[in-house]
Amino acid sequence: MKIVAINGSHKGKAGNTNIMVNAFLKGAQEAGAETVNIFLAEKEIKYCKACKACWFNSPGQCVIEDDMAEILSLMEGADIRILATPLYFDNISSMQKVFMDRMMVTANPYWGKDKNGECRHFTTSLPPKLIMIANCGYPERSHFEVISHWIKRHARNINTDIICEIYASQGALLSTNADEVRPIITTYLKVLETAGKEIATEMKLTEKTAKLLEHNFIPDEIYIQEVKRYVDNILKK
């Protein structure tokens, strides 16, 4: 079992997104999975030119010389691909979007209607299963609706399945050092480790683990008050 995470946080290893991904991958590793954590913030990935040379002139090869070829090599043979991102303006990060656009190099130029009567690109090889991981600063889980819709559309287009979607609202608390909250975050990260183990062994989450991952860390009202206090203190400096 090989699991590759594509971390689209602009903060890279220092981001809350990586706190989630690290915990998940730790559990997967303990269950025997090979894991790769790729930080887009550490790579040079230029915008796709939409020239389609990778389809018609040099099939499977992009004309842009940057780190995308290295990333594709690291992804090779993956059974599961994790797309991880912070929520930026209701969607995936710009860094993650640029990466996804460059995945055109792996697509088949031919397309046709699927079993539901909607066109998608044909697939010439078995694509990896998908996992979506994201966090946001807001307290409500409804803010992930666009990302959830997007990952479902992406899975349909490459003809694969989504194993699970893991979303953490109140994401700012993932890196907090507050004594009263840290034990709650530690428990949550342990649940993420359990999720990694379950995916690595069973390719699915148990209902218990899935429900535990949906819980907010603290009551919304308290969280909103603490965020306001934090902003006030920053602005006073």
Steps between C-alpha positions, in 0.01 A plus 500: 500500500643836393337824613612831352390832651504817293516782753371823348555725801704813436646450850634157410636305797400780739132498403196361678437289190824315564403434861200307369689323223790402727266338753315309227822380335647399836211263551530366146872439547438311823261278304776424248426749223769677301430871521621810315421855609560752221504870589408714202637803687847350461463439126508717192182434307416740222155561356370264234519665157212290364714441190408128509845403375488224763208352304601549139871582461673312782237274661538482876772764513453866590698769317538700823824432683437518874439263793180345367684206343661423836162507672348266241790262562437506876131431438567200280345176623278668759191306609358806675548870429425750774421853388553724803434871516395784724173665405567820306195705396271195513726279287836325470816711516640660185810284537289185497304626199816565297615146579166355395507692171844356425359150549372542145821324399356175642163529325381323189409748224204282401174532686146373478186440702512298818229267632305803623502664158754769588828547317834441672853415389566134434754335729775275371621385843347441841510834687563509876215533746454848643489652847422867561641671808433867577469740789361851539494777757120521508300295751236360261561194283277648228801698375639180347207456262689628193806283569278196558319559172830557319665178619193302394515655153873430478452137601229458238718651228796269565269201564600420855345483848523727801584298809424780744487875550649638822420859588600691812317822576648720776828410333689781672490291817707220346820688585387663823705472817209591728503259795123457503479413130822305436367170647198524266728546198723213614196273515389614155845425353484153652171448317674610179770240566228239542350616170837450330524147639146414388559628149832316471345171608135513390489786244215660693417672827288341768178685578635579848818663368313695232263646759781592739673692223190714447492646851598863558770552759320756718155669496463745211413792725821463701706453186361815339574700814857370517564580134376855554727536805793372297436747216459787747835420660677483163356834387607669825867413443 
